[in-house]
Amino acid sequence: MENVEDYPRPPALERVDDTIRIVFAGQTVAETDQAYRVIETFHAPTYYLPMAAYAEGVLQPGEGSSLCEWKGQASYFDIVANGQRASRAAWCYLRPTPDFAPIRGFFAVYAEPMDACFVGGERVTPQPGNFYGGWVTSRITGPVKGAPGTTDW
């Protein structure tokens, strides 16, 4: 078990040994055992998968960008499968900061708009709220940011 209160700030990048799988519109749109995760105090881990893990054509450029003080500027992507579109459901850092260089061109996905996301066979719960992209599993404990009233601590 890991307690999110013990995760570092600034965040840390870790290699993941588990198989990560993402299902959208009834299709497995991504699967890999070559992922990374970012862990940060009071956040559920965010998983980053290499572009090669995604089925051809499911990642399409989306609108907008955002800036993370630790990782750099994120670009957003839509996920498209079987005639359905999840707008701005994925993001990546095309030019991450030096500490996060290993995830250059890796894509993270919000779990909420997906049919299901899995870490090592366990179905995840999306991190609360619409800002954070963490995936909650039974492996973590402690208060997770995202619910109303939790974004400032």
C-alpha positions as CSV (number, residue, x, y, z in Angstrom):
1,M,0.0,0.0,0.0
2,E,1.0,3.6,-0.7
3,N,-0.3,6.7,1.0
4,V,-0.7,9.7,-1.3
5,E,0.3,11.9,1.7
6,D,3.8,10.3,1.4
7,Y,4.2,11.1,-2.3
8,P,6.8,13.8,-3.1
9,R,6.4,17.4,-4.0
10,P,7.8,18.3,-6.5
11,P,6.4,15.1,-8.2
12,A,8.5,12.1,-9.2
13,L,8.5,9.9,-12.3
14,E,8.6,6.1,-11.9
15,R,8.7,3.2,-14.4
16,V,5.6,0.9,-14.1
17,D,5.9,-2.8,-14.4
18,D,2.1,-3.5,-14.6
19,T,0.2,-3.8,-17.8
20,I,-1.8,-0.7,-18.5
21,R,-5.0,-1.0,-20.6
22,I,-7.5,1.6,-21.8
23,V,-10.9,0.8,-23.3
24,F,-13.1,3.4,-25.1
25,A,-16.2,2.9,-27.2
26,G,-15.9,-0.9,-26.7
27,Q,-12.4,-1.0,-28.1
28,T,-9.0,-1.5,-26.4
29,V,-7.5,1.8,-27.5
30,A,-4.2,1.4,-25.7
31,E,-2.2,-1.4,-23.9
32,T,1.4,-1.6,-22.7
33,D,3.8,-2.8,-20.1
34,Q,6.2,0.1,-20.9
35,A,4.5,2.9,-19.0
36,Y,5.5,5.5,-16.5
37,R,3.6,7.1,-13.6
38,V,3.9,10.5,-12.0
39,I,3.3,10.6,-8.3
40,E,2.7,13.8,-6.3
41,T,1.5,14.6,-2.8
42,F,-2.2,14.1,-2.4
43,H,-2.7,13.0,-6.1
44,A,-3.6,9.6,-7.5
45,P,-0.8,8.5,-9.9
46,T,-1.1,9.6,-13.5
47,Y,0.0,7.0,-16.0
48,Y,1.8,7.8,-19.3
49,L,1.9,5.4,-22.1
50,P,4.1,5.4,-25.2
51,M,2.5,6.4,-28.5
52,A,3.1,2.9,-29.8
53,A,0.7,1.6,-27.1
54,Y,-2.2,3.3,-28.8
55,A,-4.2,1.8,-31.6
56,E,-3.6,3.5,-34.9
57,G,-5.7,6.6,-35.4
58,V,-7.3,6.8,-31.9
59,L,-5.2,9.8,-30.9
60,Q,-6.2,13.0,-32.8
61,P,-5.0,16.5,-32.0
62,G,-7.3,18.3,-29.7
63,E,-7.8,21.9,-28.7
64,G,-5.7,23.9,-26.3
65,S,-2.8,23.4,-24.0
66,S,-1.9,23.9,-20.3
67,L,1.2,24.5,-18.3
68,C,2.5,22.4,-15.5
69,E,5.2,24.0,-13.4
70,W,7.0,20.7,-13.1
71,K,6.5,19.0,-16.4
72,G,6.2,21.8,-18.9
73,Q,3.5,22.6,-21.6
74,A,0.9,19.9,-22.3
75,S,-0.8,19.4,-25.6
76,Y,-4.3,17.9,-25.7
77,F,-5.6,15.1,-27.9
78,D,-9.0,13.6,-28.5
79,I,-9.5,9.9,-28.4
80,V,-11.6,8.5,-31.3
81,A,-12.9,5.0,-31.7
82,N,-15.9,3.3,-33.2
83,G,-17.4,6.6,-34.3
84,Q,-17.2,8.1,-30.8
85,R,-15.0,11.0,-29.7
86,A,-13.7,11.9,-26.2
87,S,-12.5,15.5,-26.6
88,R,-9.3,16.5,-24.8
89,A,-9.2,13.1,-23.1
90,A,-5.5,12.7,-23.5
91,W,-2.4,14.9,-23.2
92,C,1.3,14.7,-23.6
93,Y,4.4,16.8,-23.2
94,L,6.2,17.2,-26.5
95,R,9.0,19.2,-24.8
96,P,9.0,18.3,-21.1
97,T,11.3,19.7,-18.5
98,P,14.6,17.8,-18.0
99,D,13.3,15.9,-15.0
100,F,10.5,14.5,-17.0
101,A,12.3,13.9,-20.3
102,P,11.5,10.1,-20.3
103,I,7.8,10.9,-20.9
104,R,8.4,13.0,-24.0
105,G,5.8,11.9,-26.5
106,F,4.0,9.6,-23.9
107,F,0.3,10.1,-23.5
108,A,-1.8,10.2,-20.3
109,V,-5.6,9.7,-20.4
110,Y,-8.4,10.9,-18.1
111,A,-10.1,7.8,-16.9
112,E,-13.6,9.3,-16.5
113,P,-14.6,9.5,-20.2
114,M,-13.2,6.1,-21.0
115,D,-15.2,2.9,-20.7
116,A,-12.5,1.5,-18.4
117,C,-8.8,1.9,-17.5
118,F,-6.8,-0.9,-15.9
119,V,-3.5,-1.1,-13.9
120,G,-2.3,-4.7,-13.7
121,G,-5.8,-6.0,-14.3
122,E,-7.5,-3.8,-11.7
123,R,-10.1,-1.4,-13.0
124,V,-9.3,2.2,-11.8
125,T,-11.5,4.9,-10.4
126,P,-11.0,8.4,-11.9
127,Q,-9.4,10.9,-9.5
128,P,-12.3,13.2,-8.4
129,G,-12.9,16.5,-10.1
130,N,-12.2,17.6,-13.7
131,F,-8.7,19.0,-13.3
132,Y,-6.5,16.1,-12.2
133,G,-6.0,13.0,-14.3
134,G,-4.9,10.5,-11.7
135,W,-6.1,6.9,-11.5
136,V,-7.2,5.6,-8.1
137,T,-6.5,1.9,-7.3
138,S,-6.8,-0.2,-4.2
139,R,-3.0,0.2,-3.8
140,I,-3.3,3.8,-2.6
141,T,-4.7,5.3,0.6
142,G,-5.0,8.7,2.0
143,P,-7.0,11.8,0.9
144,V,-6.8,12.4,-2.8
145,K,-7.2,15.9,-4.2
146,G,-10.0,16.7,-6.7
147,A,-13.2,16.7,-4.8
148,P,-14.9,20.1,-4.1
149,G,-12.9,22.0,-1.4
150,T,-9.7,20.0,-1.9
151,T,-7.8,21.9,-4.6
152,D,-6.0,24.3,-2.3
153,W,-4.3,21.9,0.1
